[in-house]
Amino acid sequence: MEVSCSSQLHPNFPLKNCLKEIQRSVLRRTAAEIAAAAVFEMFPQVELLGGRETTAGFSYDIYFPHPVHPDTLPLIEEKIRQIVRERRPIKTLEMVAFSASELLKSKGHLQRAAELEGVEGLLELIQIGSFCDLCPGPHLKNTAELGAFKLLSIESLEDKVIRIQGAAAFSKPDLKDFLKKLQVYEDQSHKRLGQSAGFWTLVDGRIVWQAFGLKLKQAVTDFLKKSFFNGFEEISGSLSWDREALHREMAAKKGFPCHLAEIWTCLNEAWDPDLGLFQSEEETHVQTSSFCKTDQLRQGIISSLQTIGKTLNILGFNYCLNLIGRKRSEKGFLVLQEALKSLGKDGEAQIEPEKPSQIDFLIEDGVGRQWVAASLKPSLEAKVAYFSTTSVEKITALLIERYLLTMHSDELIAMLTDKQIEKPV
């Protein structure tokens, strides 16, 4: 959902199009599958192992029974160009796991079919002409929508597995601009800047915090606590991953209405060392929850949105809002939509059947990718509530990329401590 940020939420910065990142995600995910289709048509004896989005764009892992020469890369690129020129239709198929497995076997994708052993329920597959693979939608509608791409490398992994990596964009100028930014970003990413500032060392690409870095992380945490914990009772719970259930349990004991706040850390199963703090191994959350009467819910959500926006404003961030929902008729989605309308915001929402209704605050990094720095979502169960969560690691990474090119690291910590952050020149 594209939302204009009014003076109540973000007075100093213009809105950037949130839908661009969503569209780029669809493009990159589809580009990985087009690349897989190209390789499989060239080498039918290979086994497909799955693709994904990456820092640069996309990648796909493939088992090759024979060595792959680096000169193979331009040949694969030409095959992709052919598939794009053919304007093959792209469809998203939904079927039960057994049917999906049988379809994949019939196409020669035995390894992908084997992944579905014991799986139940509905799955989504992508179909590009006669090619099929496991890949949840949405996708591009036609291969011709892949306006520009560039294969960047073929990397040999263990057990005869290779990884093809590439970048994709809707146009050649966009791709050229992105690749130029990416080249510069390698030296200006928070991983490199943080290492130079002495916040951490990099061991096999992984961040290992040093004392000075832990001081910065604590300053960010304290800043967020001052911003969000006013009027809330700070709690400390068990190691449960379901913090909302924990907060409901504690709210039931403390009485109704109730406002709780907590700092908690969890292990990230999907962590990626290449992304540093944007997808770190451990993630610290600053979380608040408010349990209230039904007629107080809308105003409470509005107030929380304003608090989050004001906090990001003080930190000097440009952000946009993204409204997500399983479906437009869901009660939580309607509550959030009404809150945004009350603030003068309206527009198309992003429908994701697997995600609960929530509003994400998206901030761009140095290469233009958008990250969810904070989220707010309602809960309309037995006790009406709304929850907000902010990631300490993502905020820390974004602060480093915004400020460390223009100030010293100790100045950044001091500004957080003093709660007086100005925009860099």
C-alpha positions in Angstrom: 0.0 0.0 0.0 1.4 3.4 -0.9 0.7 6.0 1.7 1.6 9.6 1.8 3.1 10.6 5.2 1.3 13.5 6.7 2.7 15.9 9.2 1.4 13.7 12.0 3.6 10.9 10.9 6.6 12.3 9.0 6.8 16.0 8.4 10.3 16.3 6.9 10.7 13.8 4.1 8.8 13.0 0.9 7.3 9.6 0.4 9.0 7.0 -1.8 7.0 4.3 -3.6 6.7 1.3 -1.3 5.3 -0.8 -4.1 8.6 -0.6 -6.0 10.3 -3.0 -3.5 7.3 -5.4 -3.7 7.4 -5.4 -7.5 11.2 -5.9 -7.4 10.7 -8.9 -5.2 8.3 -10.4 -7.6 10.7 -9.7 -10.5 13.7 -11.2 -8.8 11.9 -14.3 -7.6 10.6 -14.9 -11.1 14.0 -14.1 -12.7 15.5 -16.9 -10.6 12.9 -19.3 -12.0 13.5 -18.2 -15.6 17.2 -18.8 -15.1 16.4 -22.3 -13.8 14.2 -23.0 -16.8 17.0 -21.9 -19.1 19.6 -24.2 -17.4 17.2 -27.2 -17.3 16.5 -26.8 -21.0 20.2 -26.7 -21.8 21.2 -29.5 -19.4 18.2 -31.8 -18.8 20.4 -34.1 -16.6 20.8 -31.5 -13.8 18.7 -31.4 -10.6 17.1 -28.2 -9.5 17.5 -27.3 -5.8 15.7 -24.0 -5.5 16.1 -20.3 -6.0 15.7 -17.1 -3.9 16.2 -13.4 -3.8 19.7 -12.1 -2.8 21.5 -8.9 -2.0 22.2 -8.4 -5.7 19.0 -9.8 -7.1 18.5 -13.6 -7.3 20.3 -16.9 -7.2 19.5 -20.5 -8.0 21.2 -23.7 -6.8 21.6 -26.6 -9.2 23.2 -30.0 -8.9 25.5 -30.6 -12.0 26.8 -34.2 -12.5 29.7 -32.8 -14.5 32.1 -29.8 -14.1 30.8 -26.4 -15.3 33.1 -24.1 -17.2 32.9 -20.4 -16.5 32.2 -19.8 -20.2 28.9 -21.5 -19.6 27.5 -18.3 -18.0 27.1 -16.3 -21.3 25.5 -19.3 -22.9 22.9 -19.4 -20.1 22.4 -15.7 -20.5 21.6 -16.2 -24.2 19.1 -18.9 -23.4 17.4 -16.6 -20.9 17.2 -13.9 -23.6 15.6 -16.5 -25.9 13.0 -17.4 -23.2 12.3 -13.7 -22.7 11.9 -13.1 -26.4 9.4 -16.0 -26.7 7.1 -14.2 -24.3 6.2 -17.4 -22.5 3.2 -17.1 -20.2 3.8 -17.4 -16.5 1.2 -19.0 -14.2 0.9 -19.6 -10.5 -0.5 -23.1 -9.9 -2.1 -24.2 -6.6 -2.4 -27.9 -5.8 -2.1 -30.4 -3.0 1.4 -31.7 -2.2 0.8 -35.1 -3.8 -0.4 -33.6 -7.1 2.5 -31.2 -7.0 5.0 -34.0 -6.5 3.6 -36.0 -9.4 3.7 -33.0 -11.7 7.4 -32.3 -10.8 8.3 -35.9 -11.4 6.7 -35.8 -14.8 8.8 -32.8 -15.7 12.0 -34.5 -14.6 12.5 -32.6 -11.3 13.0 -35.6 -9.0 14.9 -33.7 -6.3 12.2 -31.0 -6.0 9.5 -33.7 -5.9 11.4 -35.5 -3.1 11.3 -32.4 -1.0 7.5 -32.8 -0.8 7.6 -36.2 0.9 5.4 -36.0 4.0 4.2 -32.5 3.2 0.5 -31.8 3.4 -1.8 -29.0 2.3 -1.8 -26.7 -0.7 1.3 -25.6 -2.4 2.1 -23.0 -5.1 4.2 -23.7 -8.1 5.3 -21.6 -11.0 4.7 -22.6 -14.6 6.8 -21.0 -17.4 5.6 -22.5 -20.6 6.1 -26.2 -20.0 8.6 -25.7 -17.2 7.4 -26.1 -13.6 9.0 -25.6 -10.2 8.1 -25.0 -6.5 7.9 -21.3 -6.0 5.1 -19.3 -4.2 3.5 -16.4 -6.0 2.9 -13.8 -7.0 5.0 -13.9 -10.3 5.4 -11.9 -13.4 2.6 -12.6 -16.0 5.0 -13.1 -19.0 8.7 -13.7 -19.5 8.9 -10.5 -21.6 8.2 -8.5 -18.3 11.8 -9.4 -17.3 13.0 -6.1 -18.8 16.7 -6.5 -18.0 19.0 -9.0 -16.3 22.7 -9.8 -15.8 24.2 -13.1 -14.6 27.0 -12.2 -12.2 28.7 -15.4 -11.3 28.7 -19.2 -11.2 29.9 -20.4 -7.8 30.9 -24.0 -7.0 29.4 -25.3 -3.7 29.8 -28.7 -2.1 28.8 -32.0 -3.6 28.7 -30.8 -7.3 26.2 -28.0 -6.5 26.6 -24.7 -8.3 25.0 -21.4 -7.5 24.1 -19.1 -10.4 23.7 -15.5 -9.2 22.3 -12.5 -11.1 20.6 -9.1 -11.0 17.3 -8.2 -12.6 15.3 -5.0 -13.3 12.3 -3.8 -15.2 14.5 -1.7 -17.6 18.1 -1.5 -18.8 18.7 1.9 -17.2 17.3 0.7 -13.9 19.7 -2.3 -14.0 22.7 -0.2 -14.9 21.9 2.2 -12.0 21.4 -0.7 -9.5 24.7 -2.4 -10.5 26.5 0.9 -10.1 25.0 1.4 -6.7 25.8 -2.1 -5.7 29.5 -1.7 -6.6 29.8 1.4 -4.5 27.7 -0.1 -1.7 30.2 -2.9 -1.1 32.5 -0.3 0.5 29.6 1.6 2.2 27.5 -1.1 3.6 27.0 -1.2 7.4 29.1 -4.4 7.6 32.2 -2.6 6.2 31.5 0.7 8.0 30.9 -1.0 11.3 34.1 -3.0 11.0 36.1 0.2 10.2 34.5 1.9 13.2 35.5 -0.9 15.5 31.9 -2.0 16.3 32.7 -5.6 15.2 35.0 -7.8 13.4 34.0 -10.0 10.5 34.8 -13.7 10.8 33.9 -15.7 7.6 31.6 -12.8 6.7 29.8 -13.0 10.1 29.5 -10.1 12.5 31.2 -10.6 15.8 30.4 -7.7 18.2 33.2 -5.8 20.0 32.7 -3.8 23.2 32.4 -0.5 21.3 29.7 -2.0 19.0 27.8 -3.3 22.0 27.8 0.2 23.4 26.2 1.4 20.1 23.6 -1.4 20.2 22.7 -0.5 23.8 22.4 3.2 22.9 20.0 2.3 20.1 18.0 0.0 22.5 17.8 2.7 25.2 16.7 5.3 22.6 13.9 3.1 21.4 12.9 2.4 25.0 12.6 6.1 25.7 10.5 6.5 22.6 8.1 3.6 23.1 8.0 2.6 26.7 6.4 5.9 28.1 3.2 4.9 29.9 3.9 1.2 29.5 4.9 -1.4 32.2 8.1 -3.1 31.3 8.1 -6.9 31.7 10.5 -9.8 31.3 9.1 -13.1 30.3 10.2 -16.6 29.5 12.1 -17.7 26.4 8.8 -18.3 24.6 8.9 -17.3 20.9 5.2 -16.4 20.9 5.5 -13.1 22.7 1.9 -12.1 21.9 0.6 -15.1 23.8 2.9 -14.3 26.6 1.7 -10.7 26.8 -1.9 -11.9 26.7 -1.2 -14.2 29.7 0.5 -11.4 31.7 -2.3 -8.9 30.8 -4.9 -11.4 32.1 -3.1 -11.4 35.4 -2.6 -7.7 35.6 -6.1 -6.7 34.7 -7.8 -4.8 31.8 -6.9 -2.4 30.2 -3.2 -3.1 30.2 -0.1 -1.7 28.5 3.1 -3.8 28.4 6.6 -3.4 27.0 9.5 -5.8 26.6 13.0 -6.1 25.1 13.6 -9.7 23.9 16.1 -11.5 21.7 15.5 -14.5 19.4 17.5 -16.7 17.1 16.8 -16.1 13.4 16.5 -19.4 11.6 16.6 -17.7 8.2 19.7 -15.6 9.0 22.0 -14.7 6.1 25.6 -13.6 6.9 25.8 -11.7 3.6 23.0 -9.4 4.8 24.7 -8.6 8.1 22.3 -6.9 10.6 19.5 -6.8 8.1 19.0 -10.6 8.6 21.2 -11.3 11.6 21.7 -14.6 13.5 20.2 -13.0 16.6 17.6 -10.2 16.6 16.6 -8.0 19.4 13.0 -6.7 19.4 11.5 -3.7 21.2 7.9 -4.7 21.6 4.9 -3.1 23.1 1.3 -4.3 23.5 -1.9 -2.5 24.5 -5.0 -4.3 25.6 -8.0 -2.0 25.4 -11.8 -1.7 24.8 -13.0 -2.2 21.3 -14.0 1.5 21.0 -10.5 2.6 22.0 -8.7 0.4 19.4 -8.7 2.7 16.4 -7.4 5.7 18.4 -4.8 3.6 20.1 -3.5 2.3 16.7 -3.4 5.9 15.4 -1.5 7.0 18.4 1.0 4.1 18.0 1.5 4.8 14.3 2.3 8.5 15.2 4.8 7.4 17.9 6.6 5.1 15.6 6.7 7.7 12.8 7.9 10.4 15.1 10.7 8.1 16.4 11.9 7.3 12.9 11.6 11.1 12.1 13.9 12.0 15.0 16.4 9.4 13.7 16.4 11.1 10.3 14.9 8.3 8.3 12.8 8.5 5.2 10.2 5.7 5.3 7.0 4.6 3.7 4.1 2.5 5.0 3.0 -0.9 3.7 -0.4 -2.3 4.7 -0.5 -6.1 4.4 -3.5 -8.4 4.9 -4.6 -12.0 4.2 -7.7 -10.6 2.5 -9.5 -7.3 2.3 -12.5 -8.4 4.3 -10.4 -9.5 7.3 -11.4 -7.6 10.5 -7.8 -6.7 11.4 -7.1 -5.4 7.9 -10.2 -3.2 8.0 -9.2 -1.8 11.3 -5.8 -0.8 10.0 -7.2 0.6 6.8 -9.7 2.7 8.8 -6.8 4.0 11.0 -4.9 5.1 7.9 -7.9 6.8 6.4 -8.3 8.7 9.7 -4.8 10.0 9.1 -5.6 10.9 5.5 -3.9 7.8 4.0 -5.6 5.5 1.5 -4.5 3.3 -1.4 -4.0 -0.3 -2.6 -2.9 -2.9 -0.1 -0.6 -5.9 -0.5 -2.5 -9.1 0.0 -0.4 -12.0 1.3 -2.5 -15.0 2.4 0.2 -16.3 4.7 0.7 -13.1 6.7 -1.5 -11.5 9.4 -2.8 -8.0 8.9 -0.2 -5.4 9.8 1.4 -2.1 8.9 5.1 -2.2 8.1 7.4 0.9 8.2 9.9 0.4 5.4 13.3 2.2 5.2 15.8 2.0 2.3 19.4 1.0 2.8 22.3 2.4 0.8 21.6 0.4 -2.3 17.9 1.1 -2.3 16.5 -2.1 -0.8 13.7 -1.6 1.7 13.7 -3.2 5.1 11.0 -3.6 7.8 12.3 -1.5 10.6 9.0 -1.5 12.6 5.6 -3.1 12.4 2.2 -2.7 14.0 -0.6 -5.2 14.0 -4.0 -5.6 15.7 -5.4 -8.7 17.5 -9.1 -9.1 17.7 -9.3 -12.2 19.8 -10.8 -12.5 23.2 -9.0 -9.4 24.4 -8.8 -6.6 21.8 -5.1 -5.6 21.5 -2.5 -4.1 19.2 1.2 -4.9 19.1 4.2 -2.9 17.8 7.7 -4.4 17.2 10.9 -2.6 16.3 14.2 -4.4 15.3 17.2 -3.1 17.1 19.6 -4.7 14.6 17.9 -3.2 11.5 17.7 0.3 13.1 21.4 0.0 14.0 22.4 -1.0 10.5 20.3 1.8 8.9 21.8 4.3 11.3 25.4 3.3 10.4 24.7 3.5 6.7 23.0 6.9 7.1 25.5 8.6 9.4 29.0 7.0 9.5 30.0 8.5 6.2 29.5 12.0 7.7 30.4 11.7 11.4 32.6 9.8 13.8 31.2 6.6 15.5 31.4 8.1 18.9 29.4 11.1 17.7 26.6 8.7 16.6 26.5 7.1 20.0 26.5 10.5 21.7 23.6 11.8 19.5 21.6 8.7 20.4 22.3 9.2 24.0 21.4 12.9 23.9 18.3 12.1 21.7 19.3 15.0 19.4 19.9 13.6 15.9 20.1 15.9 13.0 20.2 15.1 9.3 23.7 14.7 7.9 24.8 17.3 5.5 
